[in-house]
Each structure stands twice: as C-alpha cells, then as structure tokens.
Amino acid sequence: MSLIFQVIMRYVFDRPTVWSEEFATLSFVALVMAAIPIALRRHEHIALEFLLNKTPLAIRTVLNVVVALLTIGTFALLAYLAWGLLPSAERQLLTGITLAVGFDVKLSWMYATVPVGFTCAVIFGVENMIKGRQKAEEAEVLSLDDVTNIRGAV
C-alpha cells in the first residue's frame, strides 16, 4: 500500500515521500521472515516427494532426518550470521521513516527480523523432525499390526 501511495505522490502530485520506500522494504523483510518459519511448520516448502516416495521406508526415514538436519543447520547458520550484522546496523538510521515519525528508527530494527525468523525456523525444523520420527514409528507399528492381524485371520 505504501508503494502505491509513493507512486501516486511521485507521479501524480510530483511530491514524493521520504518514508514509503523504506517502510515497504521493512514490511517486506518482516513478511518474508515471518513466512519462512510458518511455511516450514506447515510443510509448504518445495520438496521432491515423488523420488522420496519411491524409496523403501527405512531409507526414506534416514533421508528425512538428513534433510531435516541440513535444514536446521542452514537456518541456524543464517541466524548466527544475521545476528552478527546487528551491531553495525545499530549505528544506521532508516532516515525517511525517522523523519516521518520524529524519533530514531534504526536499521537494526529491520535486520533483527532476520535472526528471529531463522531462529523460529530452527525451532519448527526440530519440531518437524521429532513429529516426522514419531509418524515413522507409528507407521512401522501399524504395518506390524497389519501383519499380525492377517496371520490371525488365516
């Protein structure tokens, strides 16, 4: 919405705003960093499941754990690296927003969403790995029950 406002102010009224582009960038970064962990928790990221579904259950379980550990490790590394950027961003201001609201809005406010988002992604990745392991064990128990029931019926 702020970008539409910016376009109208700049090209219709010839009075560009100083804050709208920075606000749009801040909003976009916050939205993306909220969407990544939510999509991870809901299993809505892109996956090559048709290859995975063609593998035996034991291999599939191992591959799921390996992928989960790689995902968790990647997000943890990104959170750590993003955390390291905060001190330098603390010294910089989002000038347009600062002028608009009348107090200092630091660039670190925007940068802080990155380690927070990736930390949430790590937490949800661990949660998914635990739940995936539980589902695999339940599927294994169910398949053993089915074999027992079939033997008992014969």
N, C-alpha and C positions, 0 to 999 in steps of 0.2 A: 504494500500500500504506500509505503514511503517513497518507493521508486516511481510510482505513478504520480504522486504528489510532486516529486522532483522534476519529472518530465513536463508536467503542466506548468509549474512555476518557471522553469527554464525557457521552454519554447513557446508558451502561450503568453505569459506575463513578462518574460525577459527579466525575471527576478529569481535566480537560482538560490536554493537554500544551502547552508553550510553543513547541516547536520544529517540530511536524509540519506546520503550515500553511506556514511559511517554507520548510521542506525541500521540500514539494510544489511550491511556486512556483519555487524554484530548479531543481528537477528538470524542471519543465515548460518553463521558458525554455531550459534546456540542450538538452532533447529537440527542441524546435522549431528552435533554431538549428543543430542537427546535421542535422535532417531537410530543411531548405531546400536546402542545397548538394547533399545526396545526391539529392534528387528532381530538382534541376536537372541533375545529371550523368547521371541515368538517363532524362531526358526524360519525367518522370512528372507534370509540372505540366499544368494545364488548357490546352488550345490549341484554336483554331478551325481545325482542319485541313481540314475539308471545303471551306471557302472558299478556302484556300490551294491545295488540290489541283485546283481548277477554273481556276487561273491558268496561263499559259504558264510554261515552265521559267525563262526569263530574268527574268520579273517575280517568280516565286517565290524565286529566288536573292537578288534585291535585297531583297525583303520579309524573308527570313530574316536577312539581315545587319542590316537596320534594327531588327528586333525584338531580335536578339542585342545590338546596341549599346545600345538602350534598356534592356534588362535589366541589362547590365553597368553602365551609368551609374547606374541606380537603386540597385543594390546597393552600388556604390562610394560614392554619396552617403550612403546609410544607414549604411554602415560608418564613414564620416568623422564624421557627426553623432553616432553612438553613441560613438565614441572621445572626443568632446568631453564626454560625460557622466561619464566615468570619474573625473576629479578630484573632482567633488562627491560621487560615491558612495563615494570612498575615505574620506571623513570619517564615514560612517554604518555602523552595525553591523546585522547580522541578529541582533537581540537574543536571540530564542528559541534559535537554533542556538548562539550564543555561550555562553549559559547552560548548554546541554546538553553541549557538548564541552569547555568550560573554557578556551577561548582565543578571541581576537577573530576573528570571521568577518565580513569586510567586505562591504557591499552591492556593492562594485565587483567582487567575485568573480562575482556573478551577471551584472552588467552587462557584464563582459568577454566573456562568451559571444556577445554580440550583434555587436560588430565582428569577432570571429574568424569567426563563422558567415557574415556577409556578405562578408568577405574571401575565404573559401573559395568562396562563391557566385560572386564575380567571377572567380576563377581557373577554376572549372568552366565559367562562361559563355564565357570566352575559349577554353577547350579545345573546347567545343561548337561555337563559331563556326568555329574552324580545321578541325575534323573535318567540319562541315557543308559548308564550302567545298571540302574535299577530295572529299567524296562527290558534290557537284555536278559537279566537274571529271571525276570518274570516270564519272558517268552521261553526261556530254557525250561523252567519249571512246568509251564503249560504244555510244552511238547513232550516232556517226560510223563505227565499225567495222561495225555492222549494215548501214548504207547501203552501205559498200564491199563487204561480203560479198554483199549482194543483187545489186549490179551485176556482181560477178564470176561469180555463178551464172547470170546471164542471158546 
